[in-house]
Amino acid sequence: MFKFLHIADVHFDAPLLSKDSNIRRDLKTSQKDAFTKAINFCIKEEIDGLLIAGDLFDNERILLNTEKFLWDSFEKLREENIHVFYAPGNHDPLIYLKTKFGENVHIFDRDVPTEFIIKDKKDKECRIMGVGHINDNEKRNLIRKFPRKTDERPIVAVAHTMVENVDADETKGKYMPTSLGDMLEKKYDYWALGHIHQWIQFKDYPIYYSGAIQGLNINETGIKGGNLIKIDDSNLEVEFIPFNSLFFEQVTIDISGEYETDYDFYNILKGLINDELKNYNYSPKNMIVRVYITGQTNMVKYLNSIDNVEYLEEELAQDLDVKSLEIKKNQLKNVVKLESLIQDNMILEEIMDLIDNPRSDRKLLRNLKSLKLQEFENDKDVEILISENKEELIELVMTYFVGDK
């Protein structure tokens, strides 16, 4: 049986956009922590090969401490006779890759598929097939160049590619685009893909994005890690293994209602967020949370103040014991009272008088009768109809004048 660990999209030395320098520092640390967990997992599980499906680095500039960290990490694997199979992606194409690694690190350094063969203790062979990005703007479908499987030896493919129609981040560029059909046609035992930062399996096919091993921004939410792959003849087992130590999450809180004081609002908001955080099975201390607040409330003016929002963010982060908390308004609407609207609008005042006393306008009664909404025997029937639908009429009138329901 062959065992592999499939990871991708580590993005070492990526620029981190958090305004908090402490968060940026923690994210850099968590990247290396997640990678170290992956290395240690390979050693503990006696993995045959670590598959890295591109974007190990984020750009051309690789920091010395990152290079040394990777050298030391791969050296630990070499000492345990564990191979590394690395297919460069669009962020770390071969034109950027100046670093040389040890003899156990095999880089797919061509734009045509290259094959490596490893053997297990029983001398059975497994073929590792991969292709790399030569530059940072590869638009060719290099997956079509992979040879079709023709014998019983298992084949694992490694590539950094955008599968057409993938249900994922639409902002991801279509580098080395391919289709599901292109891969299925090859009859491979497993496709180890990179580029999409979330875990995806295509239907029940052996085609996977492992996702990133550590989220780097608020859009990369949840648990991140890699795939443990076990291949025995024609049998395949895949298990997701978590590696990240920091977790991004987004929650939406409806704060509709009127609050007597700012302090009442704070305590209720804190309770609502806390209820949401209970849905996650990791510690709030390791969470970076964005809270979208929505609804209709009398707190709109308060929340329009940047100082007030920043104060809320700091206090909520402390009281909820989360690493960081950010507040964003999402379609937040003000509470509008009918009485205050009437004071400022003579037309609305007249409309409300008509709703309360429709008999004061004989023309209105005649027009309503002519609509034939129902059989009216007299004006009293019209008044009853208006009275029975008064709340709905007021809501429609306010919607017209305010624009919000």
C-alpha positions in Angstrom: 0.0 0.0 0.0 1.2 3.5 -0.9 0.5 6.5 1.3 0.7 10.1 0.3 -0.2 13.5 1.8 -1.7 16.0 -0.6 -1.4 19.7 0.3 -1.4 22.9 -1.7 -1.6 26.7 -1.7 0.6 27.4 1.4 1.6 30.9 0.0 4.7 31.4 2.1 5.7 35.1 2.3 2.3 36.3 1.1 1.4 39.9 2.0 -1.1 39.8 4.8 -3.8 42.5 4.7 -4.8 42.7 8.3 -4.5 46.2 9.8 -3.4 44.6 13.1 0.3 43.9 13.2 -0.2 41.2 15.8 -2.6 39.4 13.6 -0.2 39.5 10.7 2.6 38.1 12.9 0.3 35.3 14.2 -0.7 34.4 10.6 2.9 34.1 9.5 3.5 31.9 12.5 0.4 29.8 11.9 1.6 29.2 8.3 4.8 27.6 9.5 3.0 25.8 12.3 0.5 24.2 9.8 3.4 23.2 7.5 5.3 21.7 10.5 2.2 19.7 11.4 2.0 18.4 7.9 5.7 17.3 8.0 5.3 15.7 11.4 2.2 13.9 10.2 4.2 12.5 7.2 6.8 11.1 9.5 4.3 9.7 12.1 2.2 8.0 9.4 5.3 6.8 7.4 4.1 8.5 4.3 5.7 7.5 1.0 5.4 11.0 -0.5 4.3 14.6 0.2 2.4 16.0 -2.8 2.6 19.8 -3.1 0.2 21.0 -5.8 1.6 24.5 -6.3 1.8 27.9 -4.7 4.2 26.8 -2.0 5.4 30.4 -2.2 3.4 33.5 -3.0 5.8 35.4 -5.2 9.3 35.8 -6.6 10.8 37.1 -3.4 11.5 34.2 -0.9 12.7 35.3 2.5 15.9 33.7 3.8 14.2 32.4 7.0 11.4 30.8 4.8 14.0 29.1 2.6 15.9 27.8 5.7 12.6 26.6 7.3 11.8 24.6 4.1 15.3 23.2 3.8 15.1 21.9 7.4 11.5 20.6 6.9 12.4 18.6 3.8 15.6 17.4 5.4 13.5 15.8 8.2 11.6 14.0 5.5 14.7 12.9 3.7 16.0 11.3 6.9 12.9 9.2 7.0 13.1 8.3 3.3 10.0 10.3 2.5 9.9 12.0 -1.0 8.4 15.3 -1.9 6.7 15.9 -5.3 6.2 19.6 -6.0 4.3 21.0 -9.0 4.9 24.8 -9.2 1.8 27.0 -9.7 1.1 30.5 -11.0 2.4 32.2 -7.8 5.6 30.2 -7.7 6.4 29.3 -11.4 9.7 27.9 -12.4 11.0 31.3 -13.6 10.8 32.4 -10.0 12.1 29.3 -8.4 15.8 29.9 -7.6 15.9 27.7 -4.5 17.4 24.2 -4.7 16.4 21.4 -2.3 17.7 18.0 -1.4 17.6 14.8 -3.4 14.3 13.7 -2.0 12.5 16.8 -3.4 11.3 16.2 -7.0 10.1 19.3 -8.8 8.0 19.0 -11.9 10.1 21.5 -13.9 8.6 21.2 -17.3 5.4 22.2 -19.1 4.9 18.6 -20.2 4.1 15.9 -17.7 7.1 14.3 -16.0 7.0 10.9 -14.3 8.7 9.7 -11.1 8.4 6.1 -9.9 8.5 5.0 -6.3 8.4 1.5 -4.9 7.0 0.0 -1.7 8.6 -2.7 0.5 7.2 -5.4 -1.8 8.8 -3.7 -4.8 5.4 -2.7 -6.2 5.5 0.5 -8.2 3.5 3.7 -8.1 3.8 6.4 -10.8 3.7 10.1 -9.8 2.9 12.2 -12.8 3.0 16.0 -12.7 3.4 19.3 -14.6 4.6 22.7 -13.5 3.9 26.3 -14.5 6.8 27.7 -16.4 5.6 31.3 -16.0 3.0 33.2 -13.9 0.4 33.4 -16.7 -0.1 29.8 -18.0 -3.3 29.7 -20.1 -2.7 26.4 -21.9 -4.6 23.2 -20.9 -1.5 21.1 -20.0 -3.7 18.4 -18.4 -4.5 17.2 -21.9 -0.8 16.3 -22.3 -0.9 13.7 -19.5 -0.7 10.2 -20.9 -3.6 7.8 -20.4 -3.2 5.0 -17.8 -2.3 1.7 -19.7 -1.3 -0.8 -17.0 -2.2 -1.8 -13.5 0.3 0.4 -11.7 -1.4 3.1 -9.8 -0.9 6.7 -11.0 -1.2 9.8 -8.9 -1.2 13.2 -10.8 -0.1 16.5 -9.3 -1.1 19.8 -10.9 -2.0 23.4 -10.1 -5.0 24.0 -12.3 -8.4 25.7 -12.6 -11.1 23.2 -13.3 -13.9 24.8 -15.4 -17.2 25.4 -13.6 -15.7 24.7 -10.2 -18.0 26.0 -7.5 -15.5 28.1 -5.6 -13.9 31.5 -5.4 -14.8 33.3 -8.6 -11.9 35.7 -8.1 -9.4 32.9 -8.8 -7.8 33.3 -12.2 -8.1 30.6 -14.8 -4.5 29.5 -14.9 -3.8 26.2 -16.7 -7.6 25.7 -17.2 -8.9 22.3 -17.7 -12.2 20.3 -17.5 -13.4 17.4 -15.5 -13.7 15.3 -18.6 -10.0 15.9 -19.5 -9.0 14.3 -16.2 -11.5 11.5 -16.2 -10.3 10.4 -19.6 -6.9 9.6 -18.2 -8.2 6.9 -15.8 -5.8 8.0 -13.0 -6.1 6.7 -9.4 -5.9 10.2 -7.8 -5.6 13.8 -9.0 -3.9 16.1 -6.4 -4.9 19.6 -7.4 -4.0 23.1 -6.2 -5.3 26.6 -6.9 -8.6 26.7 -5.1 -8.2 27.4 -1.4 -11.1 25.3 -0.2 -11.5 21.5 0.0 -13.4 20.0 -3.0 -14.0 16.6 -4.3 -15.6 16.3 -7.7 -18.7 14.1 -7.3 -17.4 10.7 -6.3 -14.4 10.9 -8.6 -10.7 10.6 -7.3 -10.2 14.3 -8.2 -9.5 16.7 -5.3 -8.6 20.2 -4.3 -7.0 19.8 -0.8 -7.4 23.6 -0.2 -5.0 25.7 1.7 -3.4 24.4 4.9 -4.0 27.8 6.7 -6.5 30.4 5.8 -4.8 33.8 5.1 -7.8 36.1 4.9 -11.4 36.4 6.0 -12.7 34.7 2.9 -10.8 31.5 3.7 -13.0 30.3 6.5 -13.1 27.1 8.5 -10.8 24.2 9.0 -7.9 23.8 6.6 -5.5 20.9 5.9 -4.7 18.2 3.4 -5.7 14.8 2.2 -4.2 11.5 3.4 -4.3 9.1 0.4 -4.0 5.4 0.7 -3.7 3.4 -2.5 -3.6 -0.4 -2.6 -3.9 -1.9 -6.1 -7.2 -0.5 -7.3 -8.5 0.6 -3.8 -8.4 4.2 -2.8 -9.0 5.8 0.6 -9.0 9.5 1.2 -9.1 11.2 4.6 -9.0 14.9 5.3 -6.4 15.9 7.9 -6.7 19.4 9.6 -3.5 21.4 10.1 -4.4 25.1 10.7 -4.2 26.7 14.1 -6.0 30.0 13.3 -9.6 30.0 12.0 -11.4 32.7 10.0 -15.1 32.8 10.3 -18.0 35.0 9.2 -21.3 35.3 11.0 -24.4 37.3 10.3 -26.4 38.8 13.2 -29.8 40.3 12.9 -30.0 43.2 15.4 -33.6 44.3 14.5 -35.3 46.1 17.3 -35.2 49.2 19.5 -32.7 49.4 22.3 -33.1 51.7 25.3 -29.4 52.3 25.8 -26.1 51.7 24.0 -25.2 49.3 26.9 -28.3 47.2 26.3 -27.5 47.0 22.7 -23.9 45.9 23.5 -25.0 43.1 25.8 -27.6 41.8 23.4 -25.2 41.9 20.5 -22.5 40.1 22.6 -25.0 37.4 23.4 -26.1 36.9 19.8 -22.5 36.6 18.6 -21.6 34.2 21.5 -24.5 32.0 20.4 -23.1 31.8 16.9 -19.6 31.0 18.1 -20.9 28.0 20.0 -21.6 26.4 16.6 -17.8 25.9 16.0 -15.8 23.1 17.6 -12.6 25.1 18.1 -11.6 27.7 20.7 -12.7 31.3 20.2 -9.1 32.2 21.2 -8.0 31.0 17.8 -10.7 32.7 15.8 -10.6 35.8 13.6 -14.2 36.7 13.2 -16.1 39.1 10.9 -19.6 40.0 12.1 -22.1 41.2 9.5 -24.9 43.1 11.3 -28.2 43.5 9.6 -31.8 44.4 10.4 -33.9 47.5 11.2 -32.9 49.2 14.4 -32.6 52.5 16.2 -28.8 51.9 16.5 -28.0 53.0 13.0 -26.8 56.5 14.0 -24.6 54.9 16.7 -23.1 52.4 14.3 -22.4 55.2 11.7 -19.6 56.4 14.0 -16.2 54.8 13.2 -15.1 55.4 16.8 -18.1 53.5 18.2 -17.6 50.6 15.8 -13.9 50.3 16.7 -14.8 50.4 20.4 -17.4 47.6 19.9 -14.8 45.5 18.0 -12.2 45.8 20.8 -14.6 45.2 23.7 -16.4 42.3 22.0 -13.1 40.6 21.1 -12.0 40.9 24.7 -15.3 39.8 26.3 -15.9 36.9 23.8 -12.2 35.9 24.1 -11.6 35.8 20.3 -8.3 36.7 18.7 -9.8 39.5 16.6 -13.3 40.7 15.7 -14.4 43.0 12.9 -17.9 44.5 12.4 -19.4 45.2 9.0 -22.9 46.7 8.3 -25.0 44.8 5.8 -28.3 46.4 4.7 -28.8 48.0 8.0 -31.9 50.1 8.2 -33.2 52.8 10.6 -36.4 52.4 12.6 -38.8 54.9 11.2 -41.8 56.0 13.4 -45.0 56.9 11.8 -45.6 59.9 14.1 -42.3 61.5 13.3 -42.9 61.0 9.5 -46.3 62.7 9.8 -44.9 65.7 11.5 -42.5 66.3 8.6 -44.9 65.5 5.8 -48.3 67.2 5.2 -49.2 64.8 2.4 -48.6 61.8 4.6 -50.7 63.4 7.3 -53.6 63.8 4.9 -53.3 60.2 3.7 -53.4 59.0 7.3 -56.5 61.1 8.0 -58.2 59.5 5.0 -57.3 56.0 6.3 -58.8 56.9 9.7 -61.8 58.7 8.3 -62.5 57.6 4.7 -66.0 59.1 4.8 -64.5 62.6 4.7 -63.7 62.1 1.0 -66.8 61.1 -0.9 -64.7 60.8 -4.2 -62.4 58.3 -2.5 -65.3 56.1 -1.6 -66.7 56.2 -5.1 -63.4 55.3 -6.6 -62.9 52.3 -4.2 -66.4 51.1 -5.0 -65.6 51.2 -8.7 -62.6 49.0 -8.2 -65.1 46.2 -7.3 -62.7 44.7 -4.8 -65.8 43.1 -3.3 -69.6 43.6 -3.3 -70.2 46.9 -1.5 -73.8 47.6 -0.4 -73.0 51.0 1.0 -70.2 53.3 2.2 -70.0 51.5 5.5 -68.7 48.4 3.7 -65.9 50.4 2.2 -65.0 51.8 5.6 -64.9 48.3 7.1 -62.6 47.1 4.3 -60.2 50.0 5.0 -60.3 49.4 8.7 -59.7 45.6 8.4 -56.6 46.3 6.2 -55.4 49.4 8.1 -52.0 48.0 9.2 -51.2 46.8 5.7 -52.1 50.1 4.2 -49.9 52.0 6.7 -47.0 49.7 5.9 -47.5 50.3 2.2 -47.7 54.1 2.7 -44.5 54.1 4.8 -42.7 52.0 2.3 -43.6 54.5 -0.4 -42.3 57.5 1.6 -39.3 55.9 3.3 -38.2 53.3 0.7 -37.8 50.5 3.4 -40.4 48.1 4.5 
